[in-house]
Amino acid sequence: MGERAVKVWAWIAAAHEGDAPVSVAALCRAAVLRLAVDGASVTAVSSPVAREPVCASDEVSARLEEFQFTLGEGPGADDFRLGSPMLIPELDLVAARWPGFVPAAVAAGARAMFSFPLQAGIIQVGILSLYRARPGSLGAEDLADALVFADIALQLLLDAASGITGSPGYQPLEGAPGARAEVHQATGMISVQLGVSLEEAFVRLRAHAFASGTALGDVAGEVVRRRLRFGRAAAPGSER
Amino acid sequence: MVTSVDERLAQTFVELADTLVAGFDLMEFLQTLTERCVELLEVDAAGLLLADGRGALRLVAASTEQARVVELFQLQNDEGPCVDCFRSGQPVIIGDISAGNVVARWPRFGPAALEMGFAGVHAIPMRLRDQVIGTLNLFRSAPDGLDEPVARAARALVDVATIGILQERAVRQQELVAAQLQAALHSRVMIEQAKGVLAERQQVTPDEAFLILRRYARDHNRPLTALAGDVIHGITDISPGSQATTRPAPHGDPENSPGPASGPRS
């Protein structure tokens, strides 16, 4: 992991309570503790109309998500389609953009909102939302950290799907930077091998890396070079 | 030095022109542009902002995470050399970001850029006559400006890019460009995923899969990123035997998405 990722992961681990698996709940707590924000939430989103709250650090965060789901607008509702962070340091100034959401959000106690998509290429699993009770932008350090929080939230959601977040010593995987392309290629190959979506394929790839104690990039390399195949035990290259 | 820059620049022009022929893909083109800027122009990072359909600036490409943060930070605060460059249509060149007058002019941008390790910035407008469509921003970690031959090369690259984008906009609907912007920053990952899908379906290597994708995009005049998405979703069949059959899209979301992301809220 990169230096910043190590730091943020340590924060999340420190915010982890009890024996429960490391979860996005710990991530949300850590974000509130370490970033200059008053609340954090993670929402799983599989389409603009299918949103499922995963956790919220406080009541205001939960209500902000509820408003966006109900009204179909807001920084985290646009976000999903645009694929880039939505940073709103002063909600009052964008009331015209989201005429339903902004007054409700301000009345609930939010004055600034920052939404980060949890995304890797075509895989889109949700949104990390941060809010502040007073207007003001995220500092550069906080912004850089928030991007890492989002990256880890993506991994936690995917890994929770295969149950490996419950394993002792769990931590987010990261391939060597040069191996990144192969990770995404391997994901595509596995999706065809198993006849599943890319999300599911990515989950399986990560679970395999974790279970075998191998770096994600190395497992991906094996798949791309056809030394490792997922699912039905056909000989490599034997089917067209 | 000068010759070397010119030679590499000439190669880059050929490469960019290549991207401009049939199968033009805006995201692919812009990502290539930022990568070549870093290789050619002795800068440490590059970022590219483009105005969307509503005239708001969006980050569409960044060569490093630090550049991404600094660009997003400027957009968030509506303040900084890249924002000024877009508004004025003039280059904004800051040799030393830590200088007092720079911090006075952009009290929030200055400290943020320094924090991310940048000491100089060179923001170049992407413009054709009156129309400013975005900015290309070059960041350096050392506080000194670009040599004149390098600065000239940067302007030439930006001009080529601008013409390419405006041609694209003239040919296609404005909405399509806005739609393509949605894929910003994720197009490369999506293309890698599509390479894997195709490699497995046709039992070829990912590199061969890319050539097949690219050839198909050109033959059918389709943007590469859009084609990548269709291949992943199984909408477009580009296997050698099939004659470019396009099946109707499978309905809705994949049924196999993992637990937390699947299904509407109950």
Interface residues (C-beta under 8 A of the other chain):
Chain A: A44 V45 S46 S47 V49 A50 R51 E52 P53 V54 F69 R81 L82 G83 S84 P85 L87 P89 Q119 A120 G121 I122 I123 V125 G126 S137 L138 G139 A140 E141 L143 A144 L147 L157 L158 A160 A161 S162 A181 E182 H184 Q185 A186 T187 G188 M189 I190 S191 V192 Q193 V196 S197 L198 E199 E200 V203 V224 G237 E239 R240
Chain B: R58 L59 E65 Q66 R68 V69 V70 L72 F73 L75 Q76 N77 R108 P111 A112 A113 E115 M116 L181 Q182 A183 A184 L185 H186 R188 V189 M190 E192 Q193 A194 K195 G196 V197 L198 A199 E200 R201 Q202 Q203 T205 P206 A228 G229 I232 G252 D253 P254 E255 N256 S257 P258 G259 P260 A261 S262 G263 P264 R265
